[in-house]
């Protein structure tokens, strides 16, 4: 098994644990689904920026993603709704995004006070 294939298997495993299809993950990290497929199959390797985006998305260290090991610093997977929310938020104009963020934070704060 090659290092690229091992990297691909780790990415595929994380994606499947999060119940995401390749198209959703590819969009979330800014690559083509076909490129992600090739990475998962060990036919291609991600560039530094894509590797960083995948590691951030799954809240794992780049070292674990690239090399494996015991400690992956993994947090709860991101749901498809959370991905949709983030992608939609990123498409908003800055001032509108700020407004919505403030509304969400205010709502969370209100919930804690009750």
DRENKEGU-973559 format. One record per residue: residue in three letters; z, x, y of N, C-alpha, C in turn. Coordinates in steps of 0.2 Angstrom, whole numbers, padded with zeros to 4 digits, always signed. Atoms other than C-alpha are relative to their C-alpha. Example, Ala and Ser with C-alpha at 12.3 -4.5 7.8 and 13.67 -1.06 7.14 Angstrom:
2
ala+0000+0004-0006+0039+0062-0022+0000+0004+0006
ser-0001-0004-0006+0036+0068-0005+0003-0004+0005
// end
This chain:
114
unk+0000+0004-0006+0000+0000+0000+0000+0004+0006
unk+0000-0004-0006-0005+0007+0017+0005-0002+0005
unk-0005+0002-0005+0006+0008+0032-0002-0006+0004
unk+0003+0006-0004-0006-0004+0041+0001-0006-0004
unk-0001+0006+0004-0004-0016+0027+0007-0002+0000
unk-0007+0001-0001+0014-0015+0027+0002-0003+0007
unk-0001+0003-0007+0014-0019+0046-0002-0007+0000
unk+0003+0006+0001+0003-0033+0042+0004-0005-0003
unk-0004+0004+0004+0014-0040+0029+0006-0002+0004
unk-0006+0001-0004+0029-0039+0041-0002-0005+0005
unk+0002+0005-0005+0020-0049+0054-0002-0006-0003
unk+0001+0007+0003+0014-0062+0042+0006-0003-0002
unk-0006+0003+0002+0031-0064+0035+0004-0003+0006
unk-0003+0002-0006+0038-0066+0052-0003-0007+0002
unk+0003+0006-0003+0025-0079+0057+0001-0006-0005
unk-0001+0006+0004+0027-0089+0041+0007-0002+0000
unk-0007+0002-0001+0046-0089+0043+0001-0004+0006
unk+0000+0005-0006+0043-0097+0060-0004-0006-0001
unk+0005+0005+0002+0031-0109+0052-0005-0001+0005
unk+0006+0000-0005+0017-0104+0064-0006+0001-0004
unk+0006-0003+0002-0001-0103+0060-0003+0005+0004
unk+0002-0006-0003-0011-0088+0065-0003-0002+0007
unk+0003+0001-0006-0020-0097+0079+0006-0001+0006
unk-0006+0001-0005-0003-0102+0088+0003+0007+0002
unk-0003-0007-0002+0004-0084+0086-0005+0004+0004
unk+0005-0004-0004-0013-0076+0092+0000-0002+0007
unk+0000+0002-0007-0013-0087+0107+0006+0002+0004
unk-0006-0002-0003+0005-0083+0111+0001+0007+0002
unk+0000-0008-0001+0003-0064+0110-0006+0002+0003
unk+0006-0002-0004-0014-0064+0118-0005+0004-0004
unk+0005-0003+0004-0026-0059+0104-0004-0006-0003
unk+0005+0005+0004-0040-0068+0094+0003-0001-0007
unk-0002+0001+0007-0035-0076+0078-0003+0004-0005
unk+0004-0004+0005-0048-0066+0068+0003+0007+0001
unk-0003-0006-0001-0040-0050+0075+0007+0000-0004
unk-0007+0001+0004-0022-0056+0069-0001+0000-0007
unk+0002+0000+0007-0030-0060+0052-0001+0007-0003
unk+0002-0006+0002-0037-0043+0051+0007+0005+0000
unk-0006-0004+0000-0020-0035+0056+0005-0002-0006
unk-0005+0002+0006-0010-0046+0043-0003+0003-0007
unk+0003-0003+0007-0023-0040+0029+0000+0007+0000
unk+0000-0007+0000-0021-0022+0034-0007+0003+0002
unk+0007-0002-0002-0039-0021+0040-0001+0003+0007
unk-0001-0003-0007-0034-0017+0058+0007+0001+0002
unk-0007-0001-0002-0019-0011+0067+0000-0002+0008
unk+0000+0002-0007-0013-0018+0084+0001+0006+0004
unk-0002-0005-0005-0013-0008+0099+0007+0000+0003
unk-0007-0001-0002+0003-0003+0108+0002-0007+0004
unk-0002+0006-0004+0003-0018+0120+0000-0006-0005
unk+0000+0006+0004-0001-0031+0106+0006+0001-0005
unk-0006-0001+0004+0013-0023+0095+0006-0002+0004
unk-0006+0001-0004+0025-0024+0109+0000-0008+0001
unk+0000+0008-0001+0020-0043+0112+0002-0003-0006
unk-0002+0003+0006+0022-0047+0094+0008+0001-0001
unk-0007-0002+0001+0039-0038+0093+0004-0004+0005
unk-0004+0004-0005+0045-0047+0109+0000-0007-0002
unk+0000+0007+0002+0039-0064+0102+0005-0001-0005
unk-0005+0001+0006+0049-0062+0086+0007+0003+0001
unk-0007-0003-0001+0064-0053+0094+0002+0005-0005
unk-0001-0006+0004+0062-0038+0083-0002+0006+0003
unk+0001-0006-0003+0062-0020+0087-0007+0002-0002
unk+0006-0003+0001+0045-0011+0088+0000+0005-0006
unk-0001-0005+0006+0052+0002+0076+0000-0004-0006
unk+0000+0004+0006+0056-0011+0063-0007-0003-0002
unk+0007+0003+0001+0039-0020+0065-0005+0006-0003
unk+0005-0005+0001+0029-0003+0064+0002+0003-0007
unk-0002-0004+0005+0040+0006+0051+0004-0003-0006
unk-0004+0004+0005+0051-0007+0042+0007+0003+0000
unk-0007-0003+0000+0069-0002+0037+0005-0006+0000
unk-0005+0005+0001+0085-0012+0036+0001-0005+0006
unk-0002+0003-0006+0088-0017+0054-0006-0003+0004
unk+0006+0003-0004+0075-0029+0062+0002-0003+0006
unk-0002+0003-0006+0086-0036+0076-0004-0007+0001
unk+0004+0006+0000+0079-0053+0072+0004-0006+0002
unk-0004+0006-0003+0084-0069+0081-0004-0006-0003
unk+0002+0006+0003+0080-0087+0077-0008-0001+0002
unk+0007+0000-0001+0061-0090+0076-0002-0005+0006
unk+0002+0004-0006+0052-0098+0091-0004-0006-0003
unk+0003+0006+0003+0046-0116+0087-0007-0001+0004
unk+0007+0001-0003+0028-0122+0091+0001-0004+0007
unk-0001+0004-0007+0035-0134+0105+0002+0005+0005
unk-0002-0006-0005+0044-0118+0113-0006+0004+0002
unk+0006-0004-0002+0027-0109+0112-0004-0004+0005
unk+0004+0004-0005+0018-0124+0120+0003+0000+0007
unk-0003+0000-0006+0031-0125+0133-0001+0006+0004
unk+0001-0007-0003+0030-0106+0137-0007+0000+0003
unk+0007+0000-0002+0011-0107+0137-0002-0004+0006
unk+0002+0005-0005+0010-0122+0148+0004+0002+0007
unk-0003-0003-0006+0023-0114+0160-0004+0005+0004
unk+0004-0005-0003+0013-0099+0162-0007-0002+0004
unk+0006+0002-0004-0002-0109+0168+0001-0003+0007
unk-0001+0003-0006+0007-0117+0182+0000+0005+0006
unk-0001-0005-0006+0006-0110+0200+0007+0002+0001
unk-0006-0003+0000+0020-0099+0204+0006-0005+0004
unk-0005+0004-0003+0029-0111+0216+0002-0006-0004
unk-0001+0005+0005+0027-0125+0204+0004+0002-0006
unk-0004-0002+0006+0034-0115+0190+0007+0001+0002
unk-0007-0001-0003+0049-0110+0201+0004-0007+0000
unk-0003+0006+0000+0052-0128+0204+0002-0003-0007
unk-0002+0002+0006+0052-0133+0186+0005+0004-0003
unk-0005-0005+0003+0062-0118+0181+0007-0002+0003
unk-0006+0003-0004+0075-0124+0194+0003-0006-0003
unk-0002+0006+0003+0075-0141+0187+0003+0000-0007
unk-0003-0001+0007+0078-0136+0169+0007+0003+0001
unk-0007-0003+0000+0092-0124+0174+0005-0005+0003
unk-0005+0005-0002+0100-0138+0184+0002-0005-0005
unk-0002+0005+0005+0099-0150+0170+0004+0003-0005
unk-0005-0004+0005+0107-0137+0158+0007+0000+0003
unk-0007-0001-0003+0121-0134+0170+0003-0007+0000
unk-0003+0007+0000+0124-0153+0172+0002-0002-0007
unk-0002+0001+0007+0125-0154+0153+0006+0003-0002
unk-0006-0004+0002+0138-0141+0152+0006-0003+0004
unk-0006+0003-0004+0149-0150+0165+0002-0006-0003
unk-0002+0006+0002+0149-0166+0156+0004+0000-0007
// end
